[in-house]
Amino acid sequence: MTGTAPAAPQPRKRQGAARQKLLDAAARRFYADGVSATGIDTITAEAGVAKMSLYNNFSSKADLVLAYLDARHEEWLNLYRRRVENARDGRDGVLAVFDAYADHARFAYERGFRGCGLLNAAAELPAGDEGRAAVRRHKEQVEALLAEHVGQLLAARPEEVNPVAEHLAFLLEGAMARAGLEGTAARVEHARAMASDLLERL
């Protein structure tokens, strides 16, 4: 069984080794130090490329931030796809979403786990910023995946699907916030157990 996430608009992309080096460097620095605190010079120095290479691949720092947000979400989607491959039913599908969040939390981050990289970045961006809209789209994709799996469990009660999916999404994101403060995946693992209990009672 597989879940299909709706496609999100992508920032301008150019292929090449320099672009990937810049994205990798931005991912490390944005997550460890924050978007606002990380300048272009820091990123190009860490990537080991000339400053002009950044502007040959991204129109601005904001464009790079958008690419980072999409790349980080795609990273999570790949974790989810691997988890959901073995799902046998809707319950397993929901738990695959939680497991993929826990997998992301267990990565060997330079300065430890600091919570959801998307929400961390969004918190630094002003209201109306395109990056915040991108994060909202990505979170809506996660909730849509939960709704897809819950729908398999509640085929005879479709009116309950979205409220249950929203409940699970709140549980998941709240657990990630606490996990980020505590620096471990433990809260996400606890949230998974709570989700499993909730699903058993549907």
N, C-alpha and C positions, 0 to 999 in steps of 0.2 A: 504494500500500500504506500502511496506517496502523496505528499501535499504539494500543491502548486501555488507559489506566491505570485501575486500580481506584479508585473514589471513596473519599476519606478523610472522616471525620467533620469537620464544620466548626464553629468557635465561633459563638456567637450573633451574628447580623448584623442591622444596621439600615441601610437605604439612605439616602443623602443626601450632600450636598457636604461637610458637616463631617466625617462619618465617613471619607470618602476623603482629605480633607486630613490628618486624624489618622494614617491608615494610611501615607500618603506621608511624613509627617514622621517617624513611628516607623521606617519602613524606612531612611531616611537616617541617623538618629541611632543606631539599634541596630547597623547595619552599620559605621558609622564609629567609634563610641565604645564599643559594647558594650551589652548589655541592662542589666546591673547598674549601670553608670555613668550611665545615662540615666533621669532622673526625669520624672515626669508634667508638672511645670512646664516643663521643657525642651521636651517634645513639644508641649504646647499653645501655647507661645510661638512655636515654629517653624511650627506649623500656622496660627497667627493666629486661634485660636478660644478661647472662654472655657473654663475648666477644667471647668465643668459639662457642656459639650458632650461631653467625653471620657466622663463617667459616664452620659450619656444614650445613648451608643453602645456602650460597653464596660462590663462590670460591675466591672472591676478592671484593673490593669496586666497581670496574668497573662492576662486575656482578650484584651487588646490584643496581647500577645506571641504568643498562639496565632493570632490573625488575621494577624499579620505573617508567621509561619512558613508558614501556608497560602497567603498571597498571594505570598510569594517562590517557593514551590514551583510555584504556578500560573503565575507569570512564566516559570519554566524550562520548564514543560510547553508553554507557547505557543511558545517557541523550538524545542522538540523537534518540535511539530506542523508548524511551517513547514519544518523540515529534512526530516522523514520524508515529506512530501508527494511528493517526487521520488524516493523510494527505490524501486528496482526489484526488490530481493530482500532476503533476510535479512541479508546482509553490509552492504548500504547502510543497513538499519534500525539495526543495531548502531552503525555509524559516525555515524548521525544523532544518537544519544544522546551520543557523544563531542563531536560538533560543537556541540550545544546547550550542553554544559558550557563549551566554549571560548568560545562566543558570550557566555555569562553572565560569563565572566572578562574579556571585552574591554569591558564596560560602562564608562562614564566615571564611576567612583565618586569621591566627594568627596575621599577620602584614599587613593585607589588601591585596587587589588584586594587583598583580605585573605583570600582563600580562600572556602570554602563558607559562606554566611551561616547556613544551617541548623545545620551542625556547630559553627560559632562560638558560636551561641546556646545550643545544647545543652550545650556545655562549661561554660557559666556556670550552668546550672540544676542543682538537686540531684537525686540519684537518686530516682526515683519521680515526678518532676514531670511533669505532663501535657504540657508542651512537649517534653520528651525523647521521650515516647511518640509525639507528632506527627512529630517528626523521623525517628524509626525507621520509622513508616508511610510517610513520603515516600521514604526510601531504599529501602524494600522495593518501592515502586512502580517505582522506577528499575530495580532488579534484575529485576522482573517484566517490564518492557519488554524488557530485554536477553534474558531467557529466551524471550520470545515470538519475537523475531527469530532467536535461535540455533535455536529449534525448527524454523524454516523451513529452516535449513541442515542439520539433523540429524534429519530426519523418520524416517529408517531406524534411528537410534540414540538413541531418546528418553532412555535412561538417562544419556546424557552431557550433556543439555541444561542441567540445573541446575548441575552442577559447572563447566561452561564459563561460564555466566552469572555465577556467583559469582566466578570468576577475573577476568572482565572488570570486574565491579563493584569488586573490590579494586584492580585496575589503575587504574580511573577515579578512585576516591576517594583513592588514594595520590597520584596525579598532582595532584589538586586541592589536597591538603595542601601539597605542595612548591611548586605554583604560587602558593598564597597566601603562603608565606614569601618567595618571590622577586618577587611582585608583577606577574607577567606570565602569559599563557596558554601560554607555551612548553612547559611540562611536560605540559599537557593535549594539546597538538598532538603531542608525542613519544609520549604514551600512545596516541593515535589511530593513529599509524603502527605501534606495537607490536600493537595490536588487529587492524589490517588484516592484518599478517603472520600472526598467530595464526589468523585466520579462513581465510586462504589454505591453511593446513596442516591444516585439519580433515578 
